[in-house]
Amino acid sequence: MLETRRAFERLDDIASVPGIDALTIGPTDLAQDLGVLGAPTQRQVLDQHRRRLVEAARKHGKAVAMLTDSIAGVREMIALGATIINYASDAAVLRAAYAAVVADLRKSA
């Protein structure tokens, strides 16, 4: 999992390591490290890094794994070349569960 600018500076070296089967990004950590977390350019910057990762993975015979939290995102990641899709994150699942509890409590209040 590549989560920093430094990791992407060494992308080819990392992708060429024997025993690594798949490559992915940590989108939130990477966006934070790149200084684009929450910025209008976050999606564009992350997409550029995803494409770079896919190129390196293909070059070195690695699978591509990607995290997304929507059906549209799943389709985008498949089109990009991901063969392993992690749908949602622990934070997203927790947030959705807590939101459901709050909504239920507000109905009964």
N, C-alpha and C positions, 0 to 999 in steps of 0.2 A: 504494500500500500504506500503510494507516494503522496506525501502530505506537505512538502515544502518546496520552495524554489530550489534549494540546494539539491534535493532529490532529483528534480528535473534537469539540473545541470549535469547530473551523472546518470541520466536515464538510460543511455546505451550500455553503460557499465553494469547497471543494476539488471537490466533486461537480459544481459548475456550470462548471468550467473546460473550455472547448472543447478538443477533441483528446484528452481522457482518455476512453478507451473502456470501461474496467472499473474497478471498485473492489474492494479486498480488504483483509483485515487481516493483520498479522504477529502471529499469536496468542501466541507466546512473548514477543516484545518488548513487545507491548501488555500482557500479563498482568504482566510485570515492571514496566513503567512505572506501571501502576495499583496495584501493590503486592499483587497477588493470586496471583502465581506460586507454585504448589505449595500454595496455601491451599484449604480445602474449598469456598470460593465461586468458585474460578477459572472453572469451567465456566459457572456461572450468569452471572457478570459478562461473560465473553466472548460468551455467547449474546445477552445484552442489546445488546452492541456490534455483533454481527453483524446483529441485527434493525434497529438504527438505520442501519447501513450499507445494508442492503437498501432501506429506505424512501427514503434519500437517492438511491440509484442509480435507483430507479424514478422518483422525482420528476424527475430530470435526464436520463432516457433512457440510462443507463449499464448495462452488463452487470455481473453480480456474479460474482466469482471467489472460491473458497474452498479452503483447504487442509485435508485430513483424512487420517487414516492407517488407516481401517477401512472395510469395506463398509457398516456401519451408519452411519458418519459421512458417507459418500457419499450415502446415502439422505436423511439429515437435511439436508445442504446443498442437495440438489435440492429437497426440500420447502420449505426456507427461501426458495428462489428463485435459487440459484446456477446459472448456465449454463456456467461454466467451473470444473472441478474439478481441483485439483492433488492427486493421490493420493500421499501420503507426503512426506517432506522429505529433503533430503540427509543430515541428521543421523540420521534414522530408517533410511535405507538403509545408511549406514555402520555404525550400531549393529547392525543385523541381520546384516550381513556379518561383522563382527568376532565377534559372538556365535556364528555358525556355525563360524568358524575355531576359536574356543576350544573349542566343543563337540566338534569333530572331533579336536582335539589331546588332549582329555581321554579320548576313547575309546581312543586309541592309546598313552596313557601307562601 
